[in-house]
Amino acid sequence: MNLGFVPDHIDPDLTIALMIGGIRQALIAVLMSEQRPDPEKLTDEIWAFMAGALRLTAGSGIEKSDRDKVA
């Protein structure tokens, strides 16, 4: 179901593969580090990465406060 948040020119299969790989690598690095980051900061960094990968804009309708809502 396309709700129009992600631009049509983005290949969803490639984008999700890249996002999963990137997030996986980031979480491996976090779990392997001696000092763990603050969970809130880590969540914000992951969200910023996802928003960038999906090319979301401030007016896209998916705001930071909405990220915890389940569709």
Number of C-alpha atoms within 10 A of each C-alpha: 3 7 6 9 14 17 13 9 6 12 11 13 8 9 14 14 10 14 16 12 12 15 14 12 12 14 14 11 12 14 12 10 10 8 8 11 12 9 9 9 10 15 12 13 12 17 14 14 15 19 18 11 15 18 14 17 13 10 8 13 12 13 13 12 7 9 10 8 6 5 4
